[in-house]
Amino acid sequence: MSDSDRICVGAIGGAFGVRGEVRLKSFTAMPEDIAAYSPLSTEDGARAFDVTLTGQTTNGLTAQLSGISTKEAADALRGIRLYALRAQLPNLPDDEFYHADLIGLEVYDTGGAVLGRVKAVLNHGASDILEIHAPGMSATILLPFTTEAVPTVDLAAGRIIADPPEGLI
């Protein structure tokens, strides 16, 4: 199974309480939808968990994972990212993308010059930002992922056409 068959949908924040529940950060559009995509697997695919949501906490959800029944077992999972099979996830509208599909795409300006490659997709609350690694530059470019700054995303061709705001590059 390739990485493109799996999408990161959440991460475990550590134990919640003493009965094996975990704090769960959901990366899905509707946070509680994460449970519908179970079983969720670890990045290496070595472990899979059925997820039962038990409540909400600050900045996340609380959940019971199958096979985890103690605080120690839950704490041992802190920082583990959870993946769902792409086939389990809904198809997206044309103007929405899974972050995993954007990482690694070549970015060109509207004149056809290469700006770099998408290194990460960041979100600090307002909207998504593409972190672009430009050839020959030590710093990365942070490009707002808006229709104005990124008018075209062509997944089939593996490229993004960007129209960066004046003075960004």
C-alpha positions in Angstrom: 0.0 0.0 0.0 1.5 3.4 -1.0 1.4 6.6 0.9 -1.1 8.0 -1.6 -3.6 5.3 -0.5 -3.6 6.7 3.1 -4.4 10.2 4.4 -3.5 11.5 7.9 -6.8 12.3 9.6 -5.6 12.9 13.2 -3.0 12.7 16.0 -3.1 11.4 19.5 -2.4 14.1 22.1 -1.9 11.7 25.1 -4.0 10.1 27.8 -7.3 11.5 29.0 -8.3 10.2 32.4 -7.2 6.8 33.8 -9.2 4.3 31.8 -7.3 4.4 28.5 -9.1 7.2 26.8 -7.0 9.6 24.6 -7.0 13.2 23.6 -7.5 13.2 19.8 -6.7 16.0 17.4 -8.9 15.6 14.3 -7.7 16.9 10.9 -11.0 16.3 9.2 -13.3 19.1 8.1 -15.9 18.1 10.6 -13.8 16.9 13.6 -16.2 14.3 14.8 -16.2 12.6 11.4 -12.8 11.0 12.3 -14.6 8.1 14.0 -16.5 7.2 10.8 -13.2 6.4 9.1 -12.1 3.8 11.5 -10.2 1.6 11.8 -7.3 4.1 11.7 -3.8 2.9 11.4 -0.4 4.2 12.6 1.9 5.8 10.0 3.9 2.5 9.6 0.7 0.5 9.4 1.8 -1.7 12.3 -1.2 -1.0 14.5 -4.9 -0.2 13.8 -7.5 1.1 16.1 -11.3 1.3 16.1 -12.2 4.8 17.4 -15.2 5.6 19.6 -15.6 9.2 20.5 -16.3 9.8 24.2 -16.4 13.6 24.4 -14.7 16.9 23.7 -11.8 18.7 25.4 -9.9 21.9 24.8 -8.6 21.8 21.2 -9.8 18.3 20.5 -11.9 15.3 21.2 -11.7 12.5 23.7 -11.8 8.9 22.4 -11.5 5.3 23.3 -9.2 3.3 21.0 -9.7 -0.5 20.6 -7.1 -2.4 22.7 -6.1 0.6 24.8 -7.4 0.3 28.4 -4.9 2.0 30.7 -3.5 5.5 31.1 0.0 4.2 30.5 -1.0 2.6 27.2 -2.7 5.8 26.1 0.2 8.0 27.1 2.6 5.7 25.1 0.6 6.7 22.0 1.2 10.5 22.5 2.2 12.1 19.2 1.2 9.1 17.0 -0.5 10.2 13.7 -3.5 8.3 12.6 -4.3 7.4 9.0 -7.4 6.4 7.1 -7.6 4.7 3.7 -8.3 7.2 1.0 -11.2 4.9 -0.2 -12.9 5.5 3.2 -12.8 9.3 2.8 -15.4 11.3 0.9 -14.6 12.6 -2.6 -13.9 16.3 -2.4 -15.5 19.1 -4.5 -13.2 20.5 -7.3 -12.0 23.4 -5.2 -11.0 21.3 -2.1 -7.9 19.2 -1.7 -6.3 16.8 0.8 -3.1 18.3 2.2 -1.3 15.0 1.3 -2.1 15.6 -2.4 -0.6 19.1 -2.4 2.8 18.2 -0.8 5.5 17.6 -3.4 3.7 19.5 -6.2 5.8 21.8 -8.3 4.8 25.5 -8.1 5.0 27.7 -11.2 4.2 31.4 -11.5 1.7 32.7 -14.1 4.6 33.2 -16.6 5.7 29.5 -16.3 8.8 30.0 -14.1 9.4 27.4 -11.4 8.9 28.9 -7.9 9.6 25.7 -6.0 7.9 22.6 -4.6 5.3 22.4 -1.8 7.0 21.3 1.3 4.0 21.5 3.7 0.5 22.8 4.1 0.2 24.9 7.3 -2.9 26.2 9.0 -2.6 28.6 11.9 -6.3 29.4 12.2 -7.4 31.7 9.4 -6.7 29.7 6.2 -4.2 27.3 4.7 -0.7 28.4 3.7 1.5 26.6 1.3 5.1 26.3 2.5 7.2 26.3 -0.7 10.9 25.3 -0.9 12.5 27.3 -3.7 15.6 26.0 -5.4 18.8 27.8 -4.3 17.0 29.5 -1.3 17.5 28.7 2.3 14.2 30.2 3.5 10.9 28.9 2.4 8.1 30.9 0.8 4.8 31.1 2.7 2.0 31.5 0.1 -1.6 32.0 1.1 -3.7 29.1 -0.3 -6.4 31.3 -1.7 -8.0 31.4 -5.2 -6.3 34.8 -5.7 -2.8 33.6 -4.9 -3.2 30.0 -6.2 -5.6 30.1 -9.2 -4.8 26.6 -10.5 -4.2 23.3 -8.8 -3.7 20.5 -11.4 -3.3 17.3 -9.5 -3.1 15.2 -12.7 -0.2 17.2 -14.0 1.4 17.5 -10.5 1.6 21.2 -10.5 0.2 24.4 -9.1 0.0 27.8 -10.8 0.6 30.6 -8.3 0.1 34.4 -8.6 1.8 35.5 -5.4 0.9 38.8 -3.9 3.2 41.7 -4.9 6.5 41.7 -3.0 6.2 38.1 -1.6 8.9 36.7 -3.8 
